[in-house]
Amino acid sequence: YENEMFSGKVNDLAPAADPSNGLYPVELSLNPNNKRLAPGLFASVEITPSKSRNYTSIPLEALVEGSGLGAYVFVPQPDSVSVKKLPVLVAYIEGKYAVISNGLDTVEAVVTSGAPYLTEKKKIKMIKGAY
């Protein structure tokens, strides 16, 4: 059905890309528009989200105490000397970065260096311009 458009819905989206080709496997349910579709057909697909979401990327070394998709990060407090431990939800990992879907909405910075050794009672030293 060359140049024919079909609408559909995403049933399943892999949480990570296939390491061998960098593609994300997706399962779709199509509305066939009274056409016969055969198994094994290939198509070009444009996926448009029904609602937009904001994600934040942080270095992997900022994550502590991860379990499944949940983890924690330490966030510098306004005094720039203390930290607060916040729960985050990891959407996926891409290279050296974790893409966070929830938990960092109002956060401007996370602790990366030495994060696994921190507690909320420990003091930190902010280094300007460090990432």
Phi and psi in radians as a Rosetta constraint file:
Dihedral C 1 N 2 CA 2 C 2 CIRCULARHARMONIC -1.036 0.35
Dihedral N 2 CA 2 C 2 N 3 CIRCULARHARMONIC 2.397 0.35
Dihedral C 2 N 3 CA 3 C 3 CIRCULARHARMONIC 1.097 0.35
Dihedral N 3 CA 3 C 3 N 4 CIRCULARHARMONIC 0.293 0.35
Dihedral C 3 N 4 CA 4 C 4 CIRCULARHARMONIC -1.723 0.35
Dihedral N 4 CA 4 C 4 N 5 CIRCULARHARMONIC 2.365 0.35
Dihedral C 4 N 5 CA 5 C 5 CIRCULARHARMONIC -1.831 0.35
Dihedral N 5 CA 5 C 5 N 6 CIRCULARHARMONIC 2.432 0.35
Dihedral C 5 N 6 CA 6 C 6 CIRCULARHARMONIC -2.183 0.35
Dihedral N 6 CA 6 C 6 N 7 CIRCULARHARMONIC 2.560 0.35
Dihedral C 6 N 7 CA 7 C 7 CIRCULARHARMONIC -1.722 0.35
Dihedral N 7 CA 7 C 7 N 8 CIRCULARHARMONIC 2.807 0.35
Dihedral C 7 N 8 CA 8 C 8 CIRCULARHARMONIC -2.939 0.35
Dihedral N 8 CA 8 C 8 N 9 CIRCULARHARMONIC -3.009 0.35
Dihedral C 8 N 9 CA 9 C 9 CIRCULARHARMONIC -2.419 0.35
Dihedral N 9 CA 9 C 9 N 10 CIRCULARHARMONIC 2.455 0.35
Dihedral C 9 N 10 CA 10 C 10 CIRCULARHARMONIC -1.327 0.35
Dihedral N 10 CA 10 C 10 N 11 CIRCULARHARMONIC 2.115 0.35
Dihedral C 10 N 11 CA 11 C 11 CIRCULARHARMONIC -1.583 0.35
Dihedral N 11 CA 11 C 11 N 12 CIRCULARHARMONIC -0.667 0.35
Dihedral C 11 N 12 CA 12 C 12 CIRCULARHARMONIC -2.619 0.35
Dihedral N 12 CA 12 C 12 N 13 CIRCULARHARMONIC 2.351 0.35
Dihedral C 12 N 13 CA 13 C 13 CIRCULARHARMONIC -2.268 0.35
Dihedral N 13 CA 13 C 13 N 14 CIRCULARHARMONIC 2.197 0.35
Dihedral C 13 N 14 CA 14 C 14 CIRCULARHARMONIC -1.077 0.35
Dihedral N 14 CA 14 C 14 N 15 CIRCULARHARMONIC 2.475 0.35
Dihedral C 14 N 15 CA 15 C 15 CIRCULARHARMONIC -1.284 0.35
Dihedral N 15 CA 15 C 15 N 16 CIRCULARHARMONIC -0.264 0.35
Dihedral C 15 N 16 CA 16 C 16 CIRCULARHARMONIC -2.538 0.35
Dihedral N 16 CA 16 C 16 N 17 CIRCULARHARMONIC 2.764 0.35
Dihedral C 16 N 17 CA 17 C 17 CIRCULARHARMONIC -1.270 0.35
Dihedral N 17 CA 17 C 17 N 18 CIRCULARHARMONIC 2.632 0.35
Dihedral C 17 N 18 CA 18 C 18 CIRCULARHARMONIC -1.171 0.35
Dihedral N 18 CA 18 C 18 N 19 CIRCULARHARMONIC 2.119 0.35
Dihedral C 18 N 19 CA 19 C 19 CIRCULARHARMONIC -1.102 0.35
Dihedral N 19 CA 19 C 19 N 20 CIRCULARHARMONIC -0.408 0.35
Dihedral C 19 N 20 CA 20 C 20 CIRCULARHARMONIC -1.353 0.35
Dihedral N 20 CA 20 C 20 N 21 CIRCULARHARMONIC -0.472 0.35
Dihedral C 20 N 21 CA 21 C 21 CIRCULARHARMONIC -2.333 0.35
Dihedral N 21 CA 21 C 21 N 22 CIRCULARHARMONIC -0.108 0.35
Dihedral C 21 N 22 CA 22 C 22 CIRCULARHARMONIC 1.320 0.35
Dihedral N 22 CA 22 C 22 N 23 CIRCULARHARMONIC 0.183 0.35
Dihedral C 22 N 23 CA 23 C 23 CIRCULARHARMONIC -1.703 0.35
Dihedral N 23 CA 23 C 23 N 24 CIRCULARHARMONIC 2.658 0.35
Dihedral C 23 N 24 CA 24 C 24 CIRCULARHARMONIC -1.752 0.35
Dihedral N 24 CA 24 C 24 N 25 CIRCULARHARMONIC 1.988 0.35
Dihedral C 24 N 25 CA 25 C 25 CIRCULARHARMONIC -1.122 0.35
Dihedral N 25 CA 25 C 25 N 26 CIRCULARHARMONIC 2.379 0.35
Dihedral C 25 N 26 CA 26 C 26 CIRCULARHARMONIC -2.337 0.35
Dihedral N 26 CA 26 C 26 N 27 CIRCULARHARMONIC 2.407 0.35
Dihedral C 26 N 27 CA 27 C 27 CIRCULARHARMONIC -1.908 0.35
Dihedral N 27 CA 27 C 27 N 28 CIRCULARHARMONIC 2.226 0.35
Dihedral C 27 N 28 CA 28 C 28 CIRCULARHARMONIC -2.074 0.35
Dihedral N 28 CA 28 C 28 N 29 CIRCULARHARMONIC 2.628 0.35
Dihedral C 28 N 29 CA 29 C 29 CIRCULARHARMONIC -1.890 0.35
Dihedral N 29 CA 29 C 29 N 30 CIRCULARHARMONIC 2.143 0.35
Dihedral C 29 N 30 CA 30 C 30 CIRCULARHARMONIC -1.806 0.35
Dihedral N 30 CA 30 C 30 N 31 CIRCULARHARMONIC 2.592 0.35
Dihedral C 30 N 31 CA 31 C 31 CIRCULARHARMONIC -1.577 0.35
Dihedral N 31 CA 31 C 31 N 32 CIRCULARHARMONIC 1.893 0.35
Dihedral C 31 N 32 CA 32 C 32 CIRCULARHARMONIC -1.276 0.35
Dihedral N 32 CA 32 C 32 N 33 CIRCULARHARMONIC -0.083 0.35
Dihedral C 32 N 33 CA 33 C 33 CIRCULARHARMONIC 0.894 0.35
Dihedral N 33 CA 33 C 33 N 34 CIRCULARHARMONIC 0.778 0.35
Dihedral C 33 N 34 CA 34 C 34 CIRCULARHARMONIC 1.103 0.35
Dihedral N 34 CA 34 C 34 N 35 CIRCULARHARMONIC 0.380 0.35
Dihedral C 34 N 35 CA 35 C 35 CIRCULARHARMONIC -1.812 0.35
Dihedral N 35 CA 35 C 35 N 36 CIRCULARHARMONIC 2.690 0.35
Dihedral C 35 N 36 CA 36 C 36 CIRCULARHARMONIC -1.593 0.35
Dihedral N 36 CA 36 C 36 N 37 CIRCULARHARMONIC 2.144 0.35
Dihedral C 36 N 37 CA 37 C 37 CIRCULARHARMONIC -1.881 0.35
Dihedral N 37 CA 37 C 37 N 38 CIRCULARHARMONIC 2.335 0.35
Dihedral C 37 N 38 CA 38 C 38 CIRCULARHARMONIC -1.750 0.35
Dihedral N 38 CA 38 C 38 N 39 CIRCULARHARMONIC 2.584 0.35
Dihedral C 38 N 39 CA 39 C 39 CIRCULARHARMONIC -1.099 0.35
Dihedral N 39 CA 39 C 39 N 40 CIRCULARHARMONIC 2.552 0.35
Dihedral C 39 N 40 CA 40 C 40 CIRCULARHARMONIC 1.530 0.35
Dihedral N 40 CA 40 C 40 N 41 CIRCULARHARMONIC 0.056 0.35
Dihedral C 40 N 41 CA 41 C 41 CIRCULARHARMONIC -1.274 0.35
Dihedral N 41 CA 41 C 41 N 42 CIRCULARHARMONIC 2.639 0.35
Dihedral C 41 N 42 CA 42 C 42 CIRCULARHARMONIC -1.971 0.35
Dihedral N 42 CA 42 C 42 N 43 CIRCULARHARMONIC 2.681 0.35
Dihedral C 42 N 43 CA 43 C 43 CIRCULARHARMONIC -2.661 0.35
Dihedral N 43 CA 43 C 43 N 44 CIRCULARHARMONIC 2.754 0.35
Dihedral C 43 N 44 CA 44 C 44 CIRCULARHARMONIC -1.566 0.35
Dihedral N 44 CA 44 C 44 N 45 CIRCULARHARMONIC 2.365 0.35
Dihedral C 44 N 45 CA 45 C 45 CIRCULARHARMONIC -2.256 0.35
Dihedral N 45 CA 45 C 45 N 46 CIRCULARHARMONIC 2.395 0.35
Dihedral C 45 N 46 CA 46 C 46 CIRCULARHARMONIC -1.981 0.35
Dihedral N 46 CA 46 C 46 N 47 CIRCULARHARMONIC 2.051 0.35
Dihedral C 46 N 47 CA 47 C 47 CIRCULARHARMONIC -1.793 0.35
Dihedral N 47 CA 47 C 47 N 48 CIRCULARHARMONIC 2.154 0.35
Dihedral C 47 N 48 CA 48 C 48 CIRCULARHARMONIC -1.999 0.35
Dihedral N 48 CA 48 C 48 N 49 CIRCULARHARMONIC 2.115 0.35
Dihedral C 48 N 49 CA 49 C 49 CIRCULARHARMONIC -1.119 0.35
Dihedral N 49 CA 49 C 49 N 50 CIRCULARHARMONIC 2.545 0.35
Dihedral C 49 N 50 CA 50 C 50 CIRCULARHARMONIC -1.278 0.35
Dihedral N 50 CA 50 C 50 N 51 CIRCULARHARMONIC -0.426 0.35
Dihedral C 50 N 51 CA 51 C 51 CIRCULARHARMONIC -2.576 0.35
Dihedral N 51 CA 51 C 51 N 52 CIRCULARHARMONIC 2.605 0.35
Dihedral C 51 N 52 CA 52 C 52 CIRCULARHARMONIC -1.491 0.35
Dihedral N 52 CA 52 C 52 N 53 CIRCULARHARMONIC 2.628 0.35
Dihedral C 52 N 53 CA 53 C 53 CIRCULARHARMONIC -2.330 0.35
Dihedral N 53 CA 53 C 53 N 54 CIRCULARHARMONIC 2.553 0.35
Dihedral C 53 N 54 CA 54 C 54 CIRCULARHARMONIC -1.762 0.35
Dihedral N 54 CA 54 C 54 N 55 CIRCULARHARMONIC 2.346 0.35
Dihedral C 54 N 55 CA 55 C 55 CIRCULARHARMONIC -2.110 0.35
Dihedral N 55 CA 55 C 55 N 56 CIRCULARHARMONIC 2.662 0.35
Dihedral C 55 N 56 CA 56 C 56 CIRCULARHARMONIC -2.128 0.35
Dihedral N 56 CA 56 C 56 N 57 CIRCULARHARMONIC 2.315 0.35
Dihedral C 56 N 57 CA 57 C 57 CIRCULARHARMONIC -1.714 0.35
Dihedral N 57 CA 57 C 57 N 58 CIRCULARHARMONIC 2.356 0.35
Dihedral C 57 N 58 CA 58 C 58 CIRCULARHARMONIC -2.332 0.35
Dihedral N 58 CA 58 C 58 N 59 CIRCULARHARMONIC 2.692 0.35
Dihedral C 58 N 59 CA 59 C 59 CIRCULARHARMONIC -1.075 0.35
Dihedral N 59 CA 59 C 59 N 60 CIRCULARHARMONIC 2.500 0.35
Dihedral C 59 N 60 CA 60 C 60 CIRCULARHARMONIC -0.972 0.35
Dihedral N 60 CA 60 C 60 N 61 CIRCULARHARMONIC -0.601 0.35
Dihedral C 60 N 61 CA 61 C 61 CIRCULARHARMONIC -1.175 0.35
Dihedral N 61 CA 61 C 61 N 62 CIRCULARHARMONIC -0.162 0.35
Dihedral C 61 N 62 CA 62 C 62 CIRCULARHARMONIC -1.380 0.35
Dihedral N 62 CA 62 C 62 N 63 CIRCULARHARMONIC -0.368 0.35
Dihedral C 62 N 63 CA 63 C 63 CIRCULARHARMONIC -1.351 0.35
Dihedral N 63 CA 63 C 63 N 64 CIRCULARHARMONIC 2.402 0.35
Dihedral C 63 N 64 CA 64 C 64 CIRCULARHARMONIC -2.327 0.35
Dihedral N 64 CA 64 C 64 N 65 CIRCULARHARMONIC 2.680 0.35
Dihedral C 64 N 65 CA 65 C 65 CIRCULARHARMONIC 0.873 0.35
Dihedral N 65 CA 65 C 65 N 66 CIRCULARHARMONIC 0.912 0.35
Dihedral C 65 N 66 CA 66 C 66 CIRCULARHARMONIC -1.370 0.35
Dihedral N 66 CA 66 C 66 N 67 CIRCULARHARMONIC 2.485 0.35
Dihedral C 66 N 67 CA 67 C 67 CIRCULARHARMONIC -2.598 0.35
Dihedral N 67 CA 67 C 67 N 68 CIRCULARHARMONIC 1.939 0.35
Dihedral C 67 N 68 CA 68 C 68 CIRCULARHARMONIC 1.142 0.35
Dihedral N 68 CA 68 C 68 N 69 CIRCULARHARMONIC -2.234 0.35
Dihedral C 68 N 69 CA 69 C 69 CIRCULARHARMONIC -1.594 0.35
Dihedral N 69 CA 69 C 69 N 70 CIRCULARHARMONIC -0.109 0.35
Dihedral C 69 N 70 CA 70 C 70 CIRCULARHARMONIC -1.603 0.35
Dihedral N 70 CA 70 C 70 N 71 CIRCULARHARMONIC 2.573 0.35
Dihedral C 70 N 71 CA 71 C 71 CIRCULARHARMONIC -2.776 0.35
Dihedral N 71 CA 71 C 71 N 72 CIRCULARHARMONIC -3.121 0.35
Dihedral C 71 N 72 CA 72 C 72 CIRCULARHARMONIC -2.264 0.35
Dihedral N 72 CA 72 C 72 N 73 CIRCULARHARMONIC 2.707 0.35
Dihedral C 72 N 73 CA 73 C 73 CIRCULARHARMONIC -2.325 0.35
Dihedral N 73 CA 73 C 73 N 74 CIRCULARHARMONIC 2.725 0.35
Dihedral C 73 N 74 CA 74 C 74 CIRCULARHARMONIC -1.775 0.35
Dihedral N 74 CA 74 C 74 N 75 CIRCULARHARMONIC 2.335 0.35
Dihedral C 74 N 75 CA 75 C 75 CIRCULARHARMONIC -2.077 0.35
Dihedral N 75 CA 75 C 75 N 76 CIRCULARHARMONIC 2.258 0.35
Dihedral C 75 N 76 CA 76 C 76 CIRCULARHARMONIC -1.090 0.35
Dihedral N 76 CA 76 C 76 N 77 CIRCULARHARMONIC 2.444 0.35
Dihedral C 76 N 77 CA 77 C 77 CIRCULARHARMONIC -1.544 0.35
Dihedral N 77 CA 77 C 77 N 78 CIRCULARHARMONIC 2.910 0.35
Dihedral C 77 N 78 CA 78 C 78 CIRCULARHARMONIC -0.952 0.35
Dihedral N 78 CA 78 C 78 N 79 CIRCULARHARMONIC -0.481 0.35
Dihedral C 78 N 79 CA 79 C 79 CIRCULARHARMONIC -1.309 0.35
Dihedral N 79 CA 79 C 79 N 80 CIRCULARHARMONIC -0.118 0.35
Dihedral C 79 N 80 CA 80 C 80 CIRCULARHARMONIC 1.024 0.35
Dihedral N 80 CA 80 C 80 N 81 CIRCULARHARMONIC 0.287 0.35
Dihedral C 80 N 81 CA 81 C 81 CIRCULARHARMONIC -2.099 0.35
Dihedral N 81 CA 81 C 81 N 82 CIRCULARHARMONIC -0.507 0.35
Dihedral C 81 N 82 CA 82 C 82 CIRCULARHARMONIC -1.976 0.35
Dihedral N 82 CA 82 C 82 N 83 CIRCULARHARMONIC 2.937 0.35
Dihedral C 82 N 83 CA 83 C 83 CIRCULARHARMONIC -2.260 0.35
Dihedral N 83 CA 83 C 83 N 84 CIRCULARHARMONIC 2.799 0.35
Dihedral C 83 N 84 CA 84 C 84 CIRCULARHARMONIC -2.192 0.35
Dihedral N 84 CA 84 C 84 N 85 CIRCULARHARMONIC 2.425 0.35
Dihedral C 84 N 85 CA 85 C 85 CIRCULARHARMONIC -1.596 0.35
Dihedral N 85 CA 85 C 85 N 86 CIRCULARHARMONIC 2.131 0.35
Dihedral C 85 N 86 CA 86 C 86 CIRCULARHARMONIC -2.083 0.35
Dihedral N 86 CA 86 C 86 N 87 CIRCULARHARMONIC 2.433 0.35
Dihedral C 86 N 87 CA 87 C 87 CIRCULARHARMONIC -1.357 0.35
Dihedral N 87 CA 87 C 87 N 88 CIRCULARHARMONIC 2.495 0.35
Dihedral C 87 N 88 CA 88 C 88 CIRCULARHARMONIC -2.333 0.35
Dihedral N 88 CA 88 C 88 N 89 CIRCULARHARMONIC 2.800 0.35
Dihedral C 88 N 89 CA 89 C 89 CIRCULARHARMONIC -1.993 0.35
Dihedral N 89 CA 89 C 89 N 90 CIRCULARHARMONIC 2.115 0.35
Dihedral C 89 N 90 CA 90 C 90 CIRCULARHARMONIC -1.515 0.35
Dihedral N 90 CA 90 C 90 N 91 CIRCULARHARMONIC 2.138 0.35
Dihedral C 90 N 91 CA 91 C 91 CIRCULARHARMONIC -1.353 0.35
Dihedral N 91 CA 91 C 91 N 92 CIRCULARHARMONIC -0.842 0.35
Dihedral C 91 N 92 CA 92 C 92 CIRCULARHARMONIC -2.939 0.35
Dihedral N 92 CA 92 C 92 N 93 CIRCULARHARMONIC 2.942 0.35
Dihedral C 92 N 93 CA 93 C 93 CIRCULARHARMONIC -1.999 0.35
Dihedral N 93 CA 93 C 93 N 94 CIRCULARHARMONIC 2.305 0.35
Dihedral C 93 N 94 CA 94 C 94 CIRCULARHARMONIC -2.282 0.35
Dihedral N 94 CA 94 C 94 N 95 CIRCULARHARMONIC 1.850 0.35
Dihedral C 94 N 95 CA 95 C 95 CIRCULARHARMONIC 1.126 0.35
Dihedral N 95 CA 95 C 95 N 96 CIRCULARHARMONIC -2.149 0.35
Dihedral C 95 N 96 CA 96 C 96 CIRCULARHARMONIC -1.648 0.35
Dihedral N 96 CA 96 C 96 N 97 CIRCULARHARMONIC 0.226 0.35
Dihedral C 96 N 97 CA 97 C 97 CIRCULARHARMONIC -2.173 0.35
Dihedral N 97 CA 97 C 97 N 98 CIRCULARHARMONIC 2.559 0.35
Dihedral C 97 N 98 CA 98 C 98 CIRCULARHARMONIC -1.811 0.35
Dihedral N 98 CA 98 C 98 N 99 CIRCULARHARMONIC 2.284 0.35
Dihedral C 98 N 99 CA 99 C 99 CIRCULARHARMONIC -1.679 0.35
Dihedral N 99 CA 99 C 99 N 100 CIRCULARHARMONIC 2.064 0.35
Dihedral C 99 N 100 CA 100 C 100 CIRCULARHARMONIC -1.737 0.35
Dihedral N 100 CA 100 C 100 N 101 CIRCULARHARMONIC 2.200 0.35
Dihedral C 100 N 101 CA 101 C 101 CIRCULARHARMONIC -1.681 0.35
Dihedral N 101 CA 101 C 101 N 102 CIRCULARHARMONIC -0.313 0.35
Dihedral C 101 N 102 CA 102 C 102 CIRCULARHARMONIC -2.716 0.35
Dihedral N 102 CA 102 C 102 N 103 CIRCULARHARMONIC 2.424 0.35
Dihedral C 102 N 103 CA 103 C 103 CIRCULARHARMONIC 2.069 0.35
Dihedral N 103 CA 103 C 103 N 104 CIRCULARHARMONIC -0.253 0.35
Dihedral C 103 N 104 CA 104 C 104 CIRCULARHARMONIC -2.106 0.35
Dihedral N 104 CA 104 C 104 N 105 CIRCULARHARMONIC 0.461 0.35
Dihedral C 104 N 105 CA 105 C 105 CIRCULARHARMONIC -1.000 0.35
Dihedral N 105 CA 105 C 105 N 106 CIRCULARHARMONIC -0.722 0.35
Dihedral C 105 N 106 CA 106 C 106 CIRCULARHARMONIC -1.937 0.35
Dihedral N 106 CA 106 C 106 N 107 CIRCULARHARMONIC 0.214 0.35
Dihedral C 106 N 107 CA 107 C 107 CIRCULARHARMONIC -1.591 0.35
Dihedral N 107 CA 107 C 107 N 108 CIRCULARHARMONIC 2.337 0.35
Dihedral C 107 N 108 CA 108 C 108 CIRCULARHARMONIC -1.717 0.35
Dihedral N 108 CA 108 C 108 N 109 CIRCULARHARMONIC -0.432 0.35
Dihedral C 108 N 109 CA 109 C 109 CIRCULARHARMONIC -2.621 0.35
Dihedral N 109 CA 109 C 109 N 110 CIRCULARHARMONIC 2.636 0.35
Dihedral C 109 N 110 CA 110 C 110 CIRCULARHARMONIC -2.221 0.35
Dihedral N 110 CA 110 C 110 N 111 CIRCULARHARMONIC 2.702 0.35
Dihedral C 110 N 111 CA 111 C 111 CIRCULARHARMONIC -1.419 0.35
Dihedral N 111 CA 111 C 111 N 112 CIRCULARHARMONIC 2.284 0.35
Dihedral C 111 N 112 CA 112 C 112 CIRCULARHARMONIC -1.951 0.35
Dihedral N 112 CA 112 C 112 N 113 CIRCULARHARMONIC -0.949 0.35
Dihedral C 112 N 113 CA 113 C 113 CIRCULARHARMONIC -1.263 0.35
Dihedral N 113 CA 113 C 113 N 114 CIRCULARHARMONIC 2.047 0.35
Dihedral C 113 N 114 CA 114 C 114 CIRCULARHARMONIC 1.411 0.35
Dihedral N 114 CA 114 C 114 N 115 CIRCULARHARMONIC 0.169 0.35
Dihedral C 114 N 115 CA 115 C 115 CIRCULARHARMONIC -0.951 0.35
Dihedral N 115 CA 115 C 115 N 116 CIRCULARHARMONIC -0.708 0.35
Dihedral C 115 N 116 CA 116 C 116 CIRCULARHARMONIC -1.116 0.35
Dihedral N 116 CA 116 C 116 N 117 CIRCULARHARMONIC -0.284 0.35
Dihedral C 116 N 117 CA 117 C 117 CIRCULARHARMONIC -1.768 0.35
Dihedral N 117 CA 117 C 117 N 118 CIRCULARHARMONIC 0.069 0.35
Dihedral C 117 N 118 CA 118 C 118 CIRCULARHARMONIC -1.560 0.35
Dihedral N 118 CA 118 C 118 N 119 CIRCULARHARMONIC 2.734 0.35
Dihedral C 118 N 119 CA 119 C 119 CIRCULARHARMONIC -2.342 0.35
Dihedral N 119 CA 119 C 119 N 120 CIRCULARHARMONIC 2.962 0.35
Dihedral C 119 N 120 CA 120 C 120 CIRCULARHARMONIC -1.194 0.35
Dihedral N 120 CA 120 C 120 N 121 CIRCULARHARMONIC -0.234 0.35
Dihedral C 120 N 121 CA 121 C 121 CIRCULARHARMONIC -1.580 0.35
Dihedral N 121 CA 121 C 121 N 122 CIRCULARHARMONIC -0.211 0.35
Dihedral C 121 N 122 CA 122 C 122 CIRCULARHARMONIC -1.358 0.35
Dihedral N 122 CA 122 C 122 N 123 CIRCULARHARMONIC 2.602 0.35
Dihedral C 122 N 123 CA 123 C 123 CIRCULARHARMONIC -1.607 0.35
Dihedral N 123 CA 123 C 123 N 124 CIRCULARHARMONIC 2.602 0.35
Dihedral C 123 N 124 CA 124 C 124 CIRCULARHARMONIC -2.182 0.35
Dihedral N 124 CA 124 C 124 N 125 CIRCULARHARMONIC 2.871 0.35
Dihedral C 124 N 125 CA 125 C 125 CIRCULARHARMONIC -2.158 0.35
Dihedral N 125 CA 125 C 125 N 126 CIRCULARHARMONIC 2.052 0.35
Dihedral C 125 N 126 CA 126 C 126 CIRCULARHARMONIC -1.357 0.35
Dihedral N 126 CA 126 C 126 N 127 CIRCULARHARMONIC 2.354 0.35
Dihedral C 126 N 127 CA 127 C 127 CIRCULARHARMONIC -1.946 0.35
Dihedral N 127 CA 127 C 127 N 128 CIRCULARHARMONIC 2.008 0.35
Dihedral C 127 N 128 CA 128 C 128 CIRCULARHARMONIC -1.171 0.35
Dihedral N 128 CA 128 C 128 N 129 CIRCULARHARMONIC 2.410 0.35
Dihedral C 128 N 129 CA 129 C 129 CIRCULARHARMONIC 1.431 0.35
Dihedral N 129 CA 129 C 129 N 130 CIRCULARHARMONIC -0.043 0.35
Dihedral C 129 N 130 CA 130 C 130 CIRCULARHARMONIC -1.386 0.35
Dihedral N 130 CA 130 C 130 N 131 CIRCULARHARMONIC 2.573 0.35
